[in-house]
Amino acid sequence: MAHNRSDRDVYVVKVGSEYRVRPAVAAVKGRTAGVKGTVTFRNTTDDPITVIFPANTMENGADSQNIGRKLDATFTLEHVVDVKTVSYMVIVSRGTELIPAKGESEPVLIIDP
């Protein structure tokens, strides 16, 4: 698993038969003075995942990205200058089954300007 530098790491883990996002609430930097905030999602499971953000959150304009098993991906948060929180979803693909990963609450990124 490659280790990318980012403002914050979020891990997708399997606990028993459930998939979890840890931490459920992650603080990341917002874009200020030309500096873009980043967050890295690390898939520690044996199944591929999809991370889904609201429209216009990621720098590349996409609203989701697939991450293979035991891989990670870093997201640049381009459009979150005046936003304080960003809800997201992680979906695990196990065969033909799509399983939402759980957090202690709905997963949220807290934007710290």
C-alpha positions, -999 to 999 in steps of 0.1 A, spaced: 0 0 0 15 33 -10 16 61 16 5 95 2 10 126 22 -22 144 31 -38 166 57 -58 137 71 -61 99 67 -94 81 68 -93 43 71 -119 18 58 -116 -13 80 -135 -46 84 -146 -54 120 -163 -88 122 -188 -88 93 -191 -50 92 -172 -24 73 -163 8 92 -149 42 84 -124 55 110 -124 82 121 -161 88 114 -155 125 117 -122 138 102 -109 174 103 -91 185 71 -79 219 59 -100 239 36 -86 258 6 -70 290 18 -46 314 0 -41 289 -28 -34 259 -6 -57 230 -13 -68 206 14 -63 169 10 -76 137 25 -64 102 19 -88 72 21 -70 40 30 -88 8 21 -75 -19 45 -101 -45 34 -99 -73 9 -128 -57 -11 -128 -27 -35 -146 5 -23 -161 36 -38 -159 69 -20 -187 93 -29 -186 130 -23 -212 157 -30 -209 174 -64 -181 200 -68 -161 188 -38 -131 172 -55 -106 191 -76 -111 170 -107 -149 176 -107 -157 139 -101 -182 129 -74 -168 94 -67 -137 74 -70 -130 36 -68 -102 24 -46 -90 -12 -50 -85 -36 -22 -56 -28 1 -50 5 -18 -54 42 -10 -63 74 -28 -57 110 -20 -85 135 -28 -78 172 -33 -107 192 -19 -110 221 -43 -144 237 -38 -147 238 0 -135 273 8 -167 284 26 -179 250 36 -176 238 72 -186 201 68 -188 177 39 -207 145 42 -195 115 22 -203 78 17 -181 48 14 -196 18 -4 -179 -16 -3 -183 -39 -33 -183 -76 -22 -191 -97 -53 -225 -83 -65 -233 -69 -31 -229 -31 -23 -225 -25 14 -223 10 30 -194 13 54 -205 26 88 -191 52 111 -201 60 147 -223 86 130 -227 96 93 -191 101 80 -183 138 79 -152 159 70 -149 190 91 -133 218 71 -108 238 92 -99 270 73 
